[in-house]
Amino acid sequence: MMQVEQLKAEITLLTDEDFARLRRWFADKDWERWDQQIEDDAASGKLDFLIDEAKTAKKQNLLREV
């Protein structure tokens, strides 16, 4: 696998069009990883505290329509 410094050097040689394609690909890949992390955290119960907070806020009538 290429080292980060090698990748940086190669990226500087890209045409504007290829750089834009790489940037879009990288952004998409970043979102895919984020989505997977959220799914994993939800499945493992790491986000259950958010549900608990929402239920508590609802019981205390602290929620408002958006």
VMD Tcl script that draws the C-alpha trace (Angstrom):
set ca {
  {0.00 0.00 0.00}
  {1.22 3.48 -0.84}
  {2.31 5.75 1.93}
  {0.41 8.97 2.55}
  {3.31 11.08 1.31}
  {3.36 9.16 -1.97}
  {-0.38 9.67 -2.35}
  {-0.02 13.39 -1.71}
  {2.66 13.65 -4.38}
  {0.51 11.78 -6.90}
  {-2.52 13.93 -6.11}
  {-0.61 17.11 -6.89}
  {-0.07 15.75 -10.42}
  {-3.76 15.19 -11.14}
  {-5.59 17.26 -13.72}
  {-8.35 19.49 -12.41}
  {-10.93 17.04 -13.74}
  {-9.32 14.03 -12.08}
  {-8.84 15.97 -8.86}
  {-12.55 16.82 -8.82}
  {-13.42 13.15 -9.42}
  {-11.11 12.09 -6.60}
  {-12.60 14.69 -4.28}
  {-16.14 13.44 -5.01}
  {-15.05 9.83 -4.52}
  {-13.33 10.69 -1.24}
  {-16.38 12.58 0.06}
  {-18.65 9.66 -0.88}
  {-16.31 7.20 0.84}
  {-16.22 9.41 3.94}
  {-20.04 9.45 4.12}
  {-20.17 5.67 3.63}
  {-17.85 5.19 6.60}
  {-19.88 7.64 8.68}
  {-23.13 5.84 7.82}
  {-21.60 2.49 8.72}
  {-20.33 3.84 12.04}
  {-23.80 5.16 12.91}
  {-25.36 1.80 12.00}
  {-22.79 -0.07 14.09}
  {-23.24 2.26 17.05}
  {-27.02 1.99 16.86}
  {-26.90 -1.81 16.66}
  {-24.55 -2.03 19.64}
  {-26.71 0.24 21.80}
  {-24.24 3.12 21.93}
  {-26.95 5.54 20.81}
  {-29.67 4.33 23.17}
  {-29.00 7.31 25.42}
  {-30.45 9.54 22.68}
  {-33.73 7.64 22.79}
  {-33.75 7.89 26.58}
  {-33.14 11.64 26.42}
  {-35.95 12.08 23.90}
  {-38.38 10.05 26.01}
  {-37.49 12.10 29.08}
  {-37.92 15.36 27.18}
  {-41.32 14.18 25.91}
  {-42.48 13.26 29.42}
  {-41.40 16.70 30.63}
  {-43.21 18.32 27.70}
  {-39.98 19.91 26.47}
  {-40.40 18.94 22.82}
  {-41.75 21.35 20.24}
  {-43.06 20.97 16.72}
  {-40.68 21.83 13.94}
}
mol new
graphics top color blue
foreach p $ca { graphics top sphere $p radius 0.5 }
foreach p [lrange $ca 0 end-1] q [lrange $ca 1 end] { graphics top cylinder $p $q radius 0.2 }
display resetview
